């Protein structure tokens, strides 16, 4: 992923059973907070068009 310009902390894999709704919510919350803390990925931010 790093080769493609995606930081290691932007990808998370976790095994959650369909019976573990609480764990799913916790995992999603943790990953969302971690990615938001990283801010926008510099490689995939669209540049604003310059007005002449």
N, C-alpha and C positions, 0 to 999 in steps of 0.2 A: 504494500500500500504506500509506503514511503517513497518508493520509486516513482509512483504515479502522482506524488505531491499531496498525499493524504497523511496527516500526522497519525501516529500510532494510537493516540488517545481518542481519536474520533471513531474508532471501530471497537465494538464490544460484543463478545459472544457469551451467552449464558444459557444454560439449560433450565427451562422452567416448564413444569408440568401444567396441563390445563386445569388441574385441581389446585394450583398455587397462585390464585389471583393476587393475594397480598404480596408475594415475592415478585410477581410480574410488575406490579405498581412500583415497588421499591427499586427494581432494576431500571425501569424506564426513567424514574425520577433521578436516580444517580447518574445515568448516562446523559440525560438531558442537561443536568447541571454541569457536568464535566465538559460537554461540548460547548455550552454557552460560555463557560469560563475561558475557553480557548479563543473565542471570537471567530470572526469570519475566516475561512480558509483563503489565504492570499492567492493561491493558484487558481481559484475558481470564482473570484469576484469579478463581475463584469465592469469594465472601465466605462466611465461616463463619456459620451460623445462630446467633443469640443465644438462649441458654436462659433462660427467664423464671423 
